[in-house]
């Protein structure tokens, strides 16, 4: 199957509450990384922690970058039980989450 | 040349000031899209406008997603005259910009 020309990107940024420990953050990172194996609708996945040098990350420290092939796949992902369980795990430590989706173009 | 295992992602989000016209926004989009042809240090580039359905884009409407192969390439990009000129063009219309960089991992 050929790669579709445009992909639906799903950019997720996390800002953790003050006092969240490195161990708690590592648990959340691992849980998010486990989602692609649990949810086939995720076409691709990568993540990382902020290494910007401009000082305008607005307190966000983590980016999870998911790709879907269609809005239908996103509609499978969002209410998926594994995603919902992740949200429950994150909830006590979440200060703010930012989600912006876009159709990739050049 | 083989693709490096990890890439330096540079996520840029824009929130425009109220009253910025569609034409002004289109000019800025075009100017950003023109940067990869002007700055070789940009390894890859894509962008798009928010189509998220969760309502937590925090007012950001545009994502520009740049990739560098190294911190050295990012250090060429940031002060590059073409990038600086773009910043001048954007300045009157910029409400808030968020930049978060990460080394891609799975």
N, CA and C atoms of all chains as a GROMACS GRO file, in nm:
protein
  636
    1UNK      N    1   0.085  -0.119   0.000
    1UNK     CA    2   0.000   0.000   0.000
    1UNK      C    3   0.088   0.124   0.000
    2UNK      N    4   0.059   0.220  -0.081
    2UNK     CA    5   0.140   0.341  -0.085
    2UNK      C    6   0.103   0.433   0.031
    3UNK      N    7   0.200   0.508   0.074
    3UNK     CA    8   0.178   0.607   0.180
    3UNK      C    9   0.082   0.714   0.128
    4UNK      N   10  -0.018   0.751   0.206
    4UNK     CA   11  -0.104   0.860   0.160
    4UNK      C   12  -0.024   0.990   0.153
    5UNK      N   13  -0.066   1.078   0.064
    5UNK     CA   14   0.007   1.203   0.043
    5UNK      C   15   0.007   1.289   0.170
    6UNK      N   16  -0.109   1.297   0.232
    6UNK     CA   17  -0.119   1.378   0.353
    6UNK      C   18  -0.154   1.287   0.470
    7UNK      N   19  -0.098   1.321   0.583
    7UNK     CA   20  -0.122   1.243   0.704
    7UNK      C   21  -0.179   1.334   0.812
    8UNK      N   22  -0.257   1.276   0.900
    8UNK     CA   23  -0.318   1.352   1.008
    8UNK      C   24  -0.225   1.345   1.129
    9UNK      N   25  -0.162   1.456   1.156
    9UNK     CA   26  -0.067   1.463   1.268
    9UNK      C   27  -0.142   1.504   1.395
   10UNK      N   28  -0.102   1.449   1.505
   10UNK     CA   29  -0.168   1.470   1.634
   10UNK      C   30  -0.058   1.504   1.734
   11UNK      N   31  -0.042   1.633   1.760
   11UNK     CA   32   0.066   1.684   1.844
   11UNK      C   33   0.013   1.701   1.986
   12UNK      N   34   0.076   1.633   2.080
   12UNK     CA   35   0.030   1.634   2.219
   12UNK      C   36   0.144   1.684   2.307
   13UNK      N   37   0.118   1.792   2.380
   13UNK     CA   38   0.220   1.846   2.471
   13UNK      C   39   0.172   1.833   2.615
   14UNK      N   40   0.263   1.797   2.703
   14UNK     CA   41   0.231   1.782   2.846
   14UNK      C   42   0.313   1.880   2.928
   15UNK      N   43   0.243   1.937   3.026
   15UNK     CA   44   0.307   2.013   3.134
   15UNK      C   45   0.265   1.944   3.263
   16UNK      N   46   0.362   1.894   3.338
   16UNK     CA   47   0.329   1.821   3.460
   16UNK      C   48   0.316   1.916   3.579
   17UNK      N   49   0.237   1.872   3.677
   17UNK     CA   50   0.224   1.951   3.799
   17UNK      C   51   0.357   1.957   3.872
   18UNK      N   52   0.382   2.069   3.939
   18UNK     CA   53   0.498   2.078   4.027
   18UNK      C   54   0.492   1.963   4.126
   19UNK      N   55   0.607   1.904   4.152
   19UNK     CA   56   0.613   1.796   4.250
   19UNK      C   57   0.600   1.658   4.190
   20UNK      N   58   0.565   1.651   4.061
   20UNK     CA   59   0.562   1.520   3.995
   20UNK      C   60   0.705   1.467   3.991
   21UNK      N   61   0.723   1.345   4.035
   21UNK     CA   62   0.859   1.291   4.046
   21UNK      C   63   0.906   1.236   3.911
   22UNK      N   64   1.036   1.222   3.900
   22UNK     CA   65   1.094   1.164   3.778
   22UNK      C   66   1.040   1.023   3.755
   23UNK      N   67   1.019   0.950   3.861
   23UNK     CA   68   0.967   0.814   3.848
   23UNK      C   69   0.822   0.815   3.797
   24UNK      N   70   0.742   0.907   3.848
   24UNK     CA   71   0.603   0.919   3.800
   24UNK      C   72   0.601   0.959   3.653
   25UNK      N   73   0.688   1.051   3.616
   25UNK     CA   74   0.693   1.092   3.475
   25UNK      C   75   0.738   0.976   3.388
   26UNK      N   76   0.836   0.899   3.434
   26UNK     CA   77   0.883   0.783   3.356
   26UNK      C   78   0.772   0.680   3.337
   27UNK      N   79   0.689   0.664   3.438
   27UNK     CA   80   0.575   0.571   3.427
   27UNK      C   81   0.478   0.618   3.319
   28UNK      N   82   0.453   0.748   3.316
   28UNK     CA   83   0.361   0.803   3.217
   28UNK      C   84   0.420   0.793   3.076
   29UNK      N   85   0.547   0.824   3.064
   29UNK     CA   86   0.613   0.809   2.933
   29UNK      C   87   0.600   0.664   2.882
   30UNK      N   88   0.626   0.570   2.969
   30UNK     CA   89   0.618   0.428   2.929
   30UNK      C   90   0.477   0.390   2.889
   31UNK      N   91   0.381   0.442   2.962
   31UNK     CA   92   0.241   0.408   2.932
   31UNK      C   93   0.198   0.465   2.796
   32UNK      N   94   0.244   0.586   2.766
   32UNK     CA   95   0.210   0.645   2.636
   32UNK      C   96   0.279   0.565   2.525
   33UNK      N   97   0.405   0.531   2.548
   33UNK     CA   98   0.480   0.454   2.448
   33UNK      C   99   0.417   0.317   2.422
   34UNK      N  100   0.343   0.268   2.517
   34UNK     CA  101   0.279   0.137   2.501
   34UNK      C  102   0.152   0.143   2.416
   35UNK      N  103   0.100   0.263   2.393
   35UNK     CA  104  -0.029   0.274   2.322
   35UNK      C  105  -0.024   0.223   2.177
   36UNK      N  106   0.080   0.253   2.100
   36UNK     CA  107   0.077   0.206   1.961
   36UNK      C  108   0.062   0.054   1.948
   37UNK      N  109   0.116  -0.019   2.042
   37UNK     CA  110   0.102  -0.166   2.035
   37UNK      C  111  -0.039  -0.211   2.072
   38UNK      N  112  -0.113  -0.122   2.138
   38UNK     CA  113  -0.248  -0.157   2.183
   38UNK      C  114  -0.358  -0.105   2.090
   39UNK      N  115  -0.319  -0.004   2.007
   39UNK     CA  116  -0.421   0.063   1.924
   39UNK      C  117  -0.370   0.067   1.780
   40UNK      N  118  -0.423  -0.021   1.699
   40UNK     CA  119  -0.378  -0.033   1.559
   40UNK      C  120  -0.401   0.094   1.479
   41UNK      N  121  -0.497   0.174   1.520
   41UNK     CA  122  -0.530   0.296   1.444
   41UNK      C  123  -0.416   0.396   1.444
   42UNK      N  124  -0.321   0.382   1.537
   42UNK     CA  125  -0.205   0.472   1.538
   42UNK      C  126  -0.110   0.427   1.426
   43UNK      N  127  -0.094   0.513   1.327
   43UNK     CA  128  -0.012   0.479   1.211
   43UNK      C  129   0.136   0.488   1.244
   44UNK      N  130   0.175   0.594   1.316
   44UNK     CA  131   0.313   0.604   1.363
   44UNK      C  132   0.318   0.689   1.488
   45UNK      N  133   0.428   0.680   1.558
   45UNK     CA  134   0.440   0.739   1.692
   45UNK      C  135   0.585   0.774   1.718
   46UNK      N  136   0.607   0.890   1.775
   46UNK     CA  137   0.738   0.923   1.831
   46UNK      C  138   0.716   1.024   1.942
   47UNK      N  139   0.818   1.044   2.021
   47UNK     CA  140   0.806   1.138   2.132
   47UNK      C  141   0.944   1.184   2.175
   48UNK      N  142   0.944   1.284   2.260
   48UNK     CA  143   1.069   1.329   2.319
   48UNK      C  144   1.043   1.441   2.418
   49UNK      N  145   1.149   1.477   2.489
   49UNK     CA  146   1.138   1.584   2.588
   49UNK      C  147   1.209   1.709   2.538
   50UNK      N  148   1.163   1.821   2.589
   50UNK     CA  149   1.204   1.950   2.535
   50UNK      C  150   1.354   1.975   2.546
   51UNK      N  151   1.413   2.008   2.434
   51UNK     CA  152   1.554   2.051   2.431
   51UNK      C  153   1.566   2.183   2.355
   52UNK      N  154   1.458   2.261   2.355
   52UNK     CA  155   1.462   2.387   2.281
   52UNK      C  156   1.553   2.487   2.352
   53UNK      N  157   1.600   2.584   2.276
   53UNK     CA  158   1.695   2.681   2.330
   53UNK      C  159   1.640   2.824   2.327
   54UNK      N  160   1.512   2.836   2.288
   54UNK     CA  161   1.455   2.970   2.272
   54UNK      C  162   1.376   3.017   2.395
   55UNK      N  163   1.346   2.923   2.485
   55UNK     CA  164   1.280   2.962   2.609
   55UNK      C  165   1.133   2.996   2.595
   56UNK      N  166   1.069   2.942   2.492
   56UNK     CA  167   0.925   2.969   2.474
   56UNK      C  168   0.847   2.839   2.459
   57UNK      N  169   0.883   2.741   2.543
   57UNK     CA  170   0.807   2.614   2.543
   57UNK      C  171   0.684   2.625   2.632
   58UNK      N  172   0.666   2.741   2.699
   58UNK     CA  173   0.545   2.770   2.777
   58UNK      C  174   0.520   2.667   2.887
   59UNK      N  175   0.626   2.612   2.939
   59UNK     CA  176   0.614   2.516   3.050
   59UNK      C  177   0.592   2.373   3.008
   60UNK      N  178   0.567   2.350   2.880
   60UNK     CA  179   0.550   2.213   2.832
   60UNK      C  180   0.688   2.146   2.824
   61UNK      N  181   0.692   2.021   2.865
   61UNK     CA  182   0.820   1.950   2.871
   61UNK      C  183   0.824   1.827   2.781
   62UNK      N  184   0.706   1.779   2.740
   62UNK     CA  185   0.699   1.654   2.664
   62UNK      C  186   0.616   1.675   2.537
   63UNK      N  187   0.664   1.615   2.427
   63UNK     CA  188   0.585   1.612   2.304
   63UNK      C  189   0.568   1.467   2.260
   64UNK      N  190   0.443   1.430   2.238
   64UNK     CA  191   0.411   1.300   2.178
   64UNK      C  192   0.348   1.331   2.042
   65UNK      N  193   0.405   1.270   1.939
   65UNK     CA  194   0.369   1.306   1.801
   65UNK      C  195   0.313   1.181   1.734
   66UNK      N  196   0.181   1.178   1.722
   66UNK     CA  197   0.113   1.061   1.666
   66UNK      C  198   0.067   1.093   1.524
   67UNK      N  199   0.060   0.991   1.443
   67UNK     CA  200   0.011   1.008   1.307
   67UNK      C  201  -0.102   0.909   1.282
   68UNK      N  202  -0.209   0.962   1.223
   68UNK     CA  203  -0.321   0.880   1.177
   68UNK      C  204  -0.332   0.893   1.025
   69UNK      N  205  -0.386   0.790   0.964
   69UNK     CA  206  -0.407   0.797   0.820
   69UNK      C  207  -0.539   0.863   0.784
   70UNK      N  208  -0.627   0.874   0.881
   70UNK     CA  209  -0.761   0.927   0.851
   70UNK      C  210  -0.826   0.979   0.978
   71UNK      N  211  -0.930   1.058   0.959
   71UNK     CA  212  -1.010   1.102   1.075
   71UNK      C  213  -1.078   0.982   1.139
   72UNK      N  214  -1.111   0.882   1.058
   72UNK     CA  215  -1.176   0.762   1.113
   72UNK      C  216  -1.081   0.691   1.211
   73UNK      N  217  -0.954   0.686   1.177
   73UNK     CA  218  -0.858   0.623   1.269
   73UNK      C  219  -0.844   0.705   1.398
   74UNK      N  220  -0.844   0.836   1.383
   74UNK     CA  221  -0.841   0.920   1.504
   74UNK      C  222  -0.963   0.896   1.591
   75UNK      N  223  -1.077   0.875   1.524
   75UNK     CA  224  -1.202   0.852   1.597
   75UNK      C  225  -1.203   0.716   1.667
   76UNK      N  226  -1.118   0.626   1.622
   76UNK     CA  227  -1.100   0.499   1.695
   76UNK      C  228  -1.009   0.524   1.817
   77UNK      N  229  -0.905   0.600   1.795
   77UNK     CA  230  -0.805   0.624   1.900
   77UNK      C  231  -0.862   0.698   2.020
   78UNK      N  232  -0.932   0.808   1.995
   78UNK     CA  233  -0.966   0.899   2.105
   78UNK      C  234  -1.046   0.830   2.216
   79UNK      N  235  -1.150   0.753   2.182
   79UNK     CA  236  -1.227   0.689   2.290
   79UNK      C  237  -1.180   0.546   2.320
   80UNK      N  238  -1.068   0.506   2.264
   80UNK     CA  239  -1.021   0.367   2.282
   80UNK      C  240  -0.995   0.340   2.432
   81UNK      N  241  -1.034   0.225   2.482
   81UNK     CA  242  -1.014   0.196   2.624
   81UNK      C  243  -0.869   0.211   2.670
   82UNK      N  244  -0.775   0.175   2.586
   82UNK     CA  245  -0.634   0.188   2.626
   82UNK      C  246  -0.595   0.336   2.638
   83UNK      N  247  -0.650   0.419   2.550
   83UNK     CA  248  -0.625   0.564   2.559
   83UNK      C  249  -0.692   0.622   2.682
   84UNK      N  250  -0.813   0.578   2.708
   84UNK     CA  251  -0.885   0.628   2.826
   84UNK      C  252  -0.812   0.588   2.955
   85UNK      N  253  -0.761   0.466   2.958
   85UNK     CA  254  -0.688   0.420   3.076
   85UNK      C  255  -0.561   0.503   3.096
   86UNK      N  256  -0.498   0.538   2.984
   86UNK     CA  257  -0.381   0.626   2.993
   86UNK      C  258  -0.419   0.761   3.053
   87UNK      N  259  -0.530   0.815   3.008
   87UNK     CA  260  -0.577   0.944   3.060
   87UNK      C  261  -0.600   0.939   3.211
   88UNK      N  262  -0.650   0.828   3.259
   88UNK     CA  263  -0.672   0.811   3.404
   88UNK      C  264  -0.538   0.810   3.479
   89UNK      N  265  -0.441   0.742   3.416
   89UNK     CA  266  -0.308   0.734   3.478
   89UNK      C  267  -0.243   0.872   3.485
   90UNK      N  268  -0.260   0.949   3.378
   90UNK     CA  269  -0.199   1.082   3.370
   90UNK      C  270  -0.264   1.182   3.463
   91UNK      N  271  -0.393   1.168   3.482
   91UNK     CA  272  -0.477   1.271   3.543
   91UNK      C  273  -0.418   1.336   3.670
   92UNK      N  274  -0.369   1.260   3.767
   92UNK     CA  275  -0.323   1.325   3.891
   92UNK      C  276  -0.201   1.415   3.871
   93UNK      N  277  -0.130   1.394   3.762
   93UNK     CA  278  -0.002   1.462   3.741
   93UNK      C  279  -0.009   1.571   3.634
   94UNK      N  280  -0.123   1.581   3.569
   94UNK     CA  281  -0.139   1.671   3.455
   94UNK      C  282  -0.163   1.814   3.501
   95UNK      N  283  -0.074   1.904   3.466
   95UNK     CA  284  -0.100   2.045   3.488
   95UNK      C  285  -0.178   2.097   3.367
   96UNK      N  286  -0.119   2.083   3.248
   96UNK     CA  287  -0.192   2.124   3.127
   96UNK      C  288  -0.149   2.037   3.009
   97UNK      N  289  -0.246   2.010   2.925
   97UNK     CA  290  -0.222   1.934   2.803
   97UNK      C  291  -0.264   2.022   2.686
   98UNK      N  292  -0.185   2.022   2.581
   98UNK     CA  293  -0.219   2.093   2.458
   98UNK      C  294  -0.224   1.989   2.346
   99UNK      N  295  -0.330   1.991   2.269
   99UNK     CA  296  -0.341   1.901   2.154
   99UNK      C  297  -0.375   1.983   2.030
  100UNK      N  298  -0.293   1.971   1.928
  100UNK     CA  299  -0.320   2.036   1.800
  100UNK      C  300  -0.299   1.932   1.690
  101UNK      N  301  -0.400   1.914   1.607
  101UNK     CA  302  -0.391   1.821   1.494
  101UNK      C  303  -0.382   1.900   1.365
  102UNK      N  304  -0.310   1.844   1.268
  102UNK     CA  305  -0.308   1.908   1.136
  102UNK      C  306  -0.286   1.803   1.028
  103UNK      N  307  -0.338   1.834   0.912
  103UNK     CA  308  -0.308   1.753   0.793
  103UNK      C  309  -0.176   1.802   0.736
  104UNK      N  310  -0.081   1.711   0.725
  104UNK     CA  311   0.054   1.752   0.683
  104UNK      C  312   0.054   1.802   0.539
  105UNK      N  313   0.121   1.913   0.521
  105UNK     CA  314   0.144   1.967   0.386
  105UNK      C  315   0.280   2.034   0.386
  106UNK      N  316   0.332   2.056   0.268
  106UNK     CA  317   0.468   2.112   0.260
  106UNK      C  318   0.464   2.255   0.208
  107UNK      N  319   2.354   0.855   0.172
  107UNK     CA  320   2.372   0.877   0.317
  107UNK      C  321   2.252   0.819   0.390
  108UNK      N  322   2.278   0.748   0.497
  108UNK     CA  323   2.167   0.688   0.572
  108UNK      C  324   2.104   0.792   0.664
  109UNK      N  325   1.977   0.774   0.687
  109UNK     CA  326   1.901   0.861   0.778
  109UNK      C  327   1.955   0.840   0.920
  110UNK      N  328   1.982   0.948   0.993
  110UNK     CA  329   2.023   0.927   1.133
  110UNK      C  330   1.909   0.863   1.212
  111UNK      N  331   1.945   0.789   1.316
  111UNK     CA  332   1.844   0.720   1.396
  111UNK      C  333   1.749   0.818   1.463
  112UNK      N  334   1.805   0.923   1.518
  112UNK     CA  335   1.722   1.021   1.586
  112UNK      C  336   1.736   1.155   1.515
  113UNK      N  337   1.625   1.225   1.512
  113UNK     CA  338   1.623   1.355   1.446
  113UNK      C  339   1.579   1.460   1.547
  114UNK      N  340   1.623   1.580   1.523
  114UNK     CA  341   1.589   1.690   1.613
  114UNK      C  342   1.464   1.759   1.558
  115UNK      N  343   1.354   1.737   1.625
  115UNK     CA  344   1.226   1.795   1.582
  115UNK      C  345   1.209   1.933   1.645
  116UNK      N  346   1.151   2.023   1.570
  116UNK     CA  347   1.135   2.163   1.611
  116UNK      C  348   0.987   2.198   1.584
  117UNK      N  349   0.909   2.194   1.690
  117UNK     CA  350   0.764   2.214   1.681
  117UNK      C  351   0.733   2.360   1.711
  118UNK      N  352   0.670   2.428   1.616
  118UNK     CA  353   0.643   2.570   1.629
  118UNK      C  354   0.492   2.591   1.616
  119UNK      N  355   0.433   2.650   1.719
  119UNK     CA  356   0.288   2.678   1.717
  119UNK      C  357   0.266   2.829   1.718
  120UNK      N  358   0.170   2.874   1.637
  120UNK     CA  359   0.136   3.017   1.630
  120UNK      C  360  -0.008   3.040   1.674
  121UNK      N  361  -0.022   3.147   1.750
  121UNK     CA  362  -0.153   3.204   1.782
  121UNK      C  363  -0.149   3.347   1.731
  122UNK      N  364  -0.237   3.380   1.639
  122UNK     CA  365  -0.235   3.515   1.581
  122UNK      C  366  -0.321   3.610   1.665
  123UNK      N  367  -0.285   3.738   1.657
  123UNK     CA  368  -0.364   3.840   1.724
  123UNK      C  369  -0.504   3.847   1.665
  124UNK      N  370  -0.601   3.878   1.749
  124UNK     CA  371  -0.737   3.904   1.699
  124UNK      C  372  -0.728   4.013   1.592
  125UNK      N  373  -0.803   3.995   1.486
  125UNK     CA  374  -0.807   4.096   1.382
  125UNK      C  375  -0.710   4.071   1.269
  126UNK      N  376  -0.621   3.972   1.286
  126UNK     CA  377  -0.533   3.937   1.174
  126UNK      C  378  -0.618   3.879   1.062
  127UNK      N  379  -0.600   3.931   0.944
  127UNK     CA  380  -0.687   3.889   0.834
  127UNK      C  381  -0.639   3.758   0.771
  128UNK      N  382  -0.728   3.695   0.700
  128UNK     CA  383  -0.694   3.571   0.630
  128UNK      C  384  -0.580   3.596   0.531
  129UNK      N  385  -0.581   3.712   0.469
  129UNK     CA  386  -0.475   3.745   0.373
  129UNK      C  387  -0.339   3.761   0.443
  130UNK      N  388  -0.341   3.827   0.557
  130UNK     CA  389  -0.216   3.841   0.634
  130UNK      C  390  -0.164   3.706   0.679
  131UNK      N  391  -0.254   3.621   0.724
  131UNK     CA  392  -0.213   3.487   0.768
  131UNK      C  393  -0.157   3.408   0.649
  132UNK      N  394  -0.220   3.420   0.534
  132UNK     CA  395  -0.172   3.348   0.415
  132UNK      C  396  -0.032   3.394   0.376
  133UNK      N  397  -0.006   3.524   0.392
  133UNK     CA  398   0.127   3.577   0.362
  133UNK      C  399   0.232   3.516   0.455
  134UNK      N  400   0.197   3.504   0.580
  134UNK     CA  401   0.290   3.447   0.679
  134UNK      C  402   0.312   3.298   0.651
  135UNK      N  403   0.205   3.227   0.621
  135UNK     CA  404   0.220   3.085   0.586
  135UNK      C  405   0.316   3.069   0.468
  136UNK      N  406   0.296   3.150   0.366
  136UNK     CA  407   0.381   3.140   0.247
  136UNK      C  408   0.526   3.171   0.279
  137UNK      N  409   0.545   3.270   0.364
  137UNK     CA  410   0.682   3.308   0.400
  137UNK      C  411   0.752   3.198   0.478
  138UNK      N  412   0.679   3.131   0.567
  138UNK     CA  413   0.739   3.021   0.642
  138UNK      C  414   0.771   2.906   0.547
  139UNK      N  415   0.676   2.877   0.458
  139UNK     CA  416   0.697   2.768   0.363
  139UNK      C  417   0.817   2.793   0.271
  140UNK      N  418   0.853   2.919   0.255
  140UNK     CA  419   0.966   2.952   0.168
  140UNK      C  420   1.101   2.931   0.236
  141UNK      N  421   1.100   2.914   0.369
  141UNK     CA  422   1.228   2.905   0.441
  141UNK      C  423   1.312   2.783   0.404
  142UNK      N  424   1.253   2.663   0.388
  142UNK     CA  425   1.340   2.548   0.356
  142UNK      C  426   1.423   2.568   0.229
  143UNK      N  427   1.370   2.640   0.132
  143UNK     CA  428   1.447   2.664   0.009
  143UNK      C  429   1.560   2.764   0.032
  144UNK      N  430   1.548   2.841   0.140
  144UNK     CA  431   1.648   2.944   0.168
  144UNK      C  432   1.753   2.900   0.270
  145UNK      N  433   1.718   2.796   0.348
  145UNK     CA  434   1.806   2.754   0.459
  145UNK      C  435   1.830   2.604   0.447
  146UNK      N  436   1.948   2.568   0.398
  146UNK     CA  437   1.981   2.426   0.376
  146UNK      C  438   1.980   2.344   0.504
  147UNK      N  439   2.002   2.410   0.617
  147UNK     CA  440   2.009   2.337   0.744
  147UNK      C  441   1.877   2.272   0.782
  148UNK      N  442   1.768   2.316   0.719
  148UNK     CA  443   1.637   2.252   0.746
  148UNK      C  444   1.635   2.120   0.671
  149UNK      N  445   1.630   2.011   0.745
  149UNK     CA  446   1.634   1.877   0.685
  149UNK      C  447   1.498   1.842   0.624
  150UNK      N  448   1.390   1.872   0.696
  150UNK     CA  449   1.257   1.853   0.639
  150UNK      C  450   1.159   1.948   0.706
  151UNK      N  451   1.045   1.962   0.642
  151UNK     CA  452   0.951   2.067   0.680
  151UNK      C  453   0.810   2.024   0.643
  152UNK      N  454   0.717   2.045   0.733
  152UNK     CA  455   0.575   2.033   0.699
  152UNK      C  456   0.498   2.126   0.792
  153UNK      N  457   0.372   2.148   0.758
  153UNK     CA  458   0.293   2.238   0.840
  153UNK      C  459   0.145   2.209   0.816
  154UNK      N  460   0.063   2.269   0.899
  154UNK     CA  461  -0.081   2.259   0.880
  154UNK      C  462  -0.154   2.340   0.985
  155UNK      N  463  -0.284   2.351   0.964
  155UNK     CA  464  -0.366   2.428   1.056
  155UNK      C  465  -0.453   2.334   1.139
  156UNK      N  466  -0.487   2.380   1.256
  156UNK     CA  467  -0.551   2.294   1.356
  156UNK      C  468  -0.685   2.237   1.308
  157UNK      N  469  -0.693   2.106   1.318
  157UNK     CA  470  -0.820   2.035   1.292
  157UNK      C  471  -0.852   1.940   1.408
  158UNK      N  472  -0.801   1.975   1.526
  158UNK     CA  473  -0.826   1.888   1.641
  158UNK      C  474  -0.972   1.896   1.684
  159UNK      N  475  -1.015   1.793   1.754
  159UNK     CA  476  -1.156   1.784   1.794
  159UNK      C  477  -1.172   1.782   1.946
  160UNK      N  478  -1.061   1.801   2.018
  160UNK     CA  479  -1.067   1.791   2.164
  160UNK      C  480  -1.081   1.926   2.233
  161UNK      N  481  -1.059   2.034   2.157
  161UNK     CA  482  -1.081   2.167   2.214
  161UNK      C  483  -0.975   2.211   2.313
  162UNK      N  484  -0.854   2.159   2.301
  162UNK     CA  485  -0.746   2.200   2.392
  162UNK      C  486  -0.621   2.242   2.313
  163UNK      N  487  -0.646   2.314   2.203
  163UNK     CA  488  -0.533   2.368   2.126
  163UNK      C  489  -0.482   2.498   2.186
  164UNK      N  490  -0.549   2.548   2.292
  164UNK     CA  491  -0.502   2.666   2.369
  164UNK      C  492  -0.487   2.789   2.282
  165UNK      N  493  -0.570   2.798   2.181
  165UNK     CA  494  -0.570   2.916   2.096
  165UNK      C  495  -0.471   2.912   1.981
  166UNK      N  496  -0.386   2.812   1.980
  166UNK     CA  497  -0.291   2.798   1.868
  166UNK      C  498  -0.365   2.743   1.746
  167UNK      N  499  -0.334   2.797   1.631
  167UNK     CA  500  -0.405   2.758   1.510
  167UNK      C  501  -0.314   2.696   1.403
  168UNK      N  502  -0.184   2.719   1.417
  168UNK     CA  503  -0.090   2.674   1.314
  168UNK      C  504   0.023   2.594   1.378
  169UNK      N  505   0.062   2.486   1.312
  169UNK     CA  506   0.182   2.411   1.352
  169UNK      C  507   0.277   2.403   1.233
  170UNK      N  508   0.400   2.442   1.257
  170UNK     CA  509   0.509   2.423   1.161
  170UNK      C  510   0.606   2.325   1.226
  171UNK      N  511   0.636   2.219   1.153
  171UNK     CA  512   0.711   2.106   1.210
  171UNK      C  513   0.839   2.090   1.128
  172UNK      N  514   0.949   2.137   1.186
  172UNK     CA  515   1.077   2.134   1.117
  172UNK      C  516   1.164   2.023   1.176
  173UNK      N  517   1.251   1.971   1.093
  173UNK     CA  518   1.344   1.869   1.139
  173UNK      C  519   1.486   1.911   1.104
  174UNK      N  520   1.573   1.895   1.204
  174UNK     CA  521   1.716   1.917   1.184
  174UNK      C  522   1.788   1.786   1.210
  175UNK      N  523   1.904   1.772   1.149
  175UNK     CA  524   1.982   1.651   1.172
  175UNK      C  525   2.074   1.666   1.293
  176UNK      N  526   2.093   1.787   1.339
  176UNK     CA  527   2.189   1.810   1.448
  176UNK      C  528   2.158   1.943   1.516
  177UNK      N  529   2.213   1.959   1.634
  177UNK     CA  530   2.204   2.089   1.702
  177UNK      C  531   2.280   2.194   1.623
  178UNK      N  532   2.384   2.152   1.554
  178UNK     CA  533   2.462   2.248   1.474
  178UNK      C  534   2.375   2.306   1.362
  179UNK      N  535   2.293   2.222   1.301
  179UNK     CA  536   2.204   2.272   1.196
  179UNK      C  537   2.099   2.367   1.254
  180UNK      N  538   2.048   2.333   1.372
  180UNK     CA  539   1.953   2.426   1.437
  180UNK      C  540   2.021   2.558   1.466
  181UNK      N  541   2.148   2.554   1.504
  181UNK     CA  542   2.223   2.675   1.536
  181UNK      C  543   2.250   2.759   1.412
  182UNK      N  544   2.244   2.698   1.296
  182UNK     CA  545   2.250   2.774   1.170
  182UNK      C  546   2.115   2.839   1.142
  183UNK      N  547   2.010   2.763   1.164
  183UNK     CA  548   1.874   2.809   1.134
  183UNK      C  549   1.832   2.930   1.218
  184UNK      N  550   1.849   2.917   1.350
  184UNK     CA  551   1.787   3.017   1.439
  184UNK      C  552   1.829   3.160   1.407
  185UNK      N  553   1.958   3.187   1.388
  185UNK     CA  554   1.997   3.327   1.358
  185UNK      C  555   2.007   3.357   1.209
  186UNK      N  556   1.964   3.265   1.125
  186UNK     CA  557   1.979   3.284   0.980
  186UNK      C  558   1.901   3.409   0.935
  187UNK      N  559   1.960   3.488   0.847
  187UNK     CA  560   1.891   3.611   0.803
  187UNK      C  561   1.750   3.586   0.749
  188UNK      N  562   1.730   3.476   0.678
  188UNK     CA  563   1.597   3.449   0.624
  188UNK      C  564   1.498   3.420   0.737
  189UNK      N  565   1.544   3.353   0.841
  189UNK     CA  566   1.458   3.326   0.957
  189UNK      C  567   1.429   3.455   1.033
  190UNK      N  568   1.530   3.538   1.047
  190UNK     CA  569   1.512   3.666   1.116
  190UNK      C  570   1.414   3.755   1.040
  191UNK      N  571   1.425   3.754   0.908
  191UNK     CA  572   1.334   3.835   0.826
  191UNK      C  573   1.191   3.784   0.841
  192UNK      N  574   1.178   3.652   0.849
  192UNK     CA  575   1.044   3.596   0.872
  192UNK      C  576   0.989   3.644   1.006
  193UNK      N  577   1.072   3.644   1.109
  193UNK     CA  578   1.028   3.690   1.241
  193UNK      C  579   0.979   3.834   1.238
  194UNK      N  580   1.046   3.917   1.160
  194UNK     CA  581   1.004   4.057   1.145
  194UNK      C  582   0.867   4.066   1.078
  195UNK      N  583   0.848   3.979   0.976
  195UNK     CA  584   0.720   3.977   0.906
  195UNK      C  585   0.607   3.934   0.999
  196UNK      N  586   0.636   3.835   1.081
  196UNK     CA  587   0.534   3.780   1.172
  196UNK      C  588   0.500   3.875   1.285
  197UNK      N  589   0.598   3.949   1.330
  197UNK     CA  590   0.590   4.023   1.456
  197UNK      C  591   0.459   4.100   1.481
  198UNK      N  592   0.411   4.176   1.384
  198UNK     CA  593   0.290   4.256   1.413
  198UNK      C  594   0.165   4.172   1.438
  199UNK      N  595   0.167   4.048   1.393
  199UNK     CA  596   0.047   3.963   1.397
  199UNK      C  597   0.054   3.853   1.502
  200UNK      N  598   0.170   3.845   1.568
  200UNK     CA  599   0.195   3.735   1.662
  200UNK      C  600   0.132   3.764   1.797
  201UNK      N  601   0.039   3.680   1.838
  201UNK     CA  602  -0.012   3.687   1.975
  201UNK      C  603   0.082   3.607   2.064
  202UNK      N  604   0.097   3.478   2.033
  202UNK     CA  605   0.190   3.395   2.109
  202UNK      C  606   0.249   3.287   2.019
  203UNK      N  607   0.374   3.258   2.044
  203UNK     CA  608   0.444   3.150   1.974
  203UNK      C  609   0.492   3.051   2.080
  204UNK      N  610   0.480   2.924   2.049
  204UNK     CA  611   0.532   2.819   2.136
  204UNK      C  612   0.630   2.737   2.053
  205UNK      N  613   0.746   2.714   2.108
  205UNK     CA  614   0.846   2.630   2.039
  205UNK      C  615   0.894   2.522   2.136
  206UNK      N  616   0.882   2.399   2.093
  206UNK     CA  617   0.934   2.286   2.172
  206UNK      C  618   1.011   2.196   2.076
  207UNK      N  619   1.136   2.168   2.112
  207UNK     CA  620   1.220   2.079   2.032
  207UNK      C  621   1.237   1.947   2.105
  208UNK      N  622   1.249   1.841   2.031
  208UNK     CA  623   1.281   1.712   2.095
  208UNK      C  624   1.358   1.624   1.998
  209UNK      N  625   1.440   1.537   2.056
  209UNK     CA  626   1.505   1.432   1.978
  209UNK      C  627   1.406   1.318   1.964
  210UNK      N  628   1.377   1.281   1.842
  210UNK     CA  629   1.273   1.179   1.819
  210UNK      C  630   1.318   1.043   1.872
  211UNK      N  631   1.226   0.980   1.942
  211UNK     CA  632   1.245   0.842   1.987
  211UNK      C  633   1.110   0.774   1.984
  212UNK      N  634   1.113   0.642   1.988
  212UNK     CA  635   0.987   0.568   1.975
  212UNK      C  636   0.949   0.503   2.109
   0.00000   0.00000   0.00000
